[in-house]
């Protein structure tokens, strides 16, 4: 690294390009181990700057060194946004427009990406370690970062105004049920009820719109699964953060260059049945794998969970019906509905409210069939009462007073939930029933 640099002190782009190329050549020559890569890169960058025959202020040099380090080991201009714990989502609409979600609000940020080529390099840096590819034949890709954050990228010709990246970040600290209660996403009574349902091996469907917090809720609820149970997780891009030890994580595989050897979620669901799972957790049902999931729930894999895109519990049933039809099995709709009614015990509806807050707005029991209709009973609901002067949604999460029909399953598992969990109305109902029996 004895080369010298001839250039203007203000030409920072030239400095960055020069040092980056020097360090990359040295890394290629030295081939450091994965454990030493980042530390070795920092030392090379420092040595490269020491070899420059120009003077820079300490602040400028530190900024340039960090930019170069991000360019080589991270996601370049996007890395500071990745490192910012106050940001929950990053949205790149072409290299000139970058937005983030911070505290539930979307805002534009002044981050500079040099052009489409640099943006494509960032995408390649994300997907290459995962063995995934993106090109004109396959212009869309789902991926993940090392920390489990979810990434979606779309390039031209599908992305008309330039390549697009959406990164859904996850907190470095695993969210716990106590924090969801503190944030107002659920109440203590709801948490107590959901704990009993998960531990008692009921099958759960978590429903909600995009960005409503379905995966976060799934992560939290999975924490109620006992440690001694074998869990198989199945995802397009692995992002679930289960806390148990006995977990097998499966991830889909895109087709190779020849368009062959794809492994879909449906393939993984079928294979998981041969892996002696006690619980199967699918990150999201979005296609024909829904029918395989329902059949698994109906054939001994109680306590399984998945998420689905839908705006209400009733809509989630319709969505499941549609996904089952995509399996190509040509089943009558009545058969599909009976499969759903038999397999799903509980629907947890998640929502992102207008003020950016995320809540469980409904918990409903799937109570069986009446004729050709799936019957549901709402156990908890969020009732909005207004909006304050700051735009914050006001309301209350409360029990409806209805006790679910599966209470005997909870009691058999050792959970005896008192009337206080289901609200005052439930206490009145129990009192009325007791009086009738005494008569």
Secondary structure as GFF3:
##gff-version 3
##sequence-region A 1 439
A	DSSP	alpha_helix	12	30	.	.	.	ID=ss1
A	DSSP	alpha_helix	37	50	.	.	.	ID=ss2
A	DSSP	alpha_helix	58	73	.	.	.	ID=ss3
A	DSSP	three_ten_helix	76	78	.	.	.	ID=ss4
A	DSSP	alpha_helix	79	83	.	.	.	ID=ss5
A	DSSP	beta_strand	87	93	.	.	.	ID=ss6
A	DSSP	beta_strand	98	102	.	.	.	ID=ss7
A	DSSP	beta_strand	105	108	.	.	.	ID=ss8
A	DSSP	alpha_helix	116	127	.	.	.	ID=ss9
A	DSSP	three_ten_helix	128	130	.	.	.	ID=ss10
A	DSSP	beta_strand	140	144	.	.	.	ID=ss11
A	DSSP	beta_strand	150	154	.	.	.	ID=ss12
A	DSSP	beta_strand	164	168	.	.	.	ID=ss13
A	DSSP	alpha_helix	177	183	.	.	.	ID=ss14
A	DSSP	alpha_helix	188	199	.	.	.	ID=ss15
A	DSSP	beta_strand	204	208	.	.	.	ID=ss16
A	DSSP	alpha_helix	214	222	.	.	.	ID=ss17
A	DSSP	beta_strand	231	235	.	.	.	ID=ss18
A	DSSP	beta_strand	247	251	.	.	.	ID=ss19
A	DSSP	alpha_helix	265	272	.	.	.	ID=ss20
A	DSSP	beta_strand	279	282	.	.	.	ID=ss21
A	DSSP	alpha_helix	289	297	.	.	.	ID=ss22
A	DSSP	beta_strand	305	309	.	.	.	ID=ss23
A	DSSP	alpha_helix	313	325	.	.	.	ID=ss24
A	DSSP	alpha_helix	333	343	.	.	.	ID=ss25
A	DSSP	beta_strand	346	352	.	.	.	ID=ss26
A	DSSP	beta_strand	358	370	.	.	.	ID=ss27
A	DSSP	beta_strand	373	387	.	.	.	ID=ss28
A	DSSP	beta_strand	393	399	.	.	.	ID=ss29
A	DSSP	alpha_helix	407	412	.	.	.	ID=ss30
A	DSSP	three_ten_helix	419	422	.	.	.	ID=ss31
A	DSSP	alpha_helix	424	438	.	.	.	ID=ss32
###
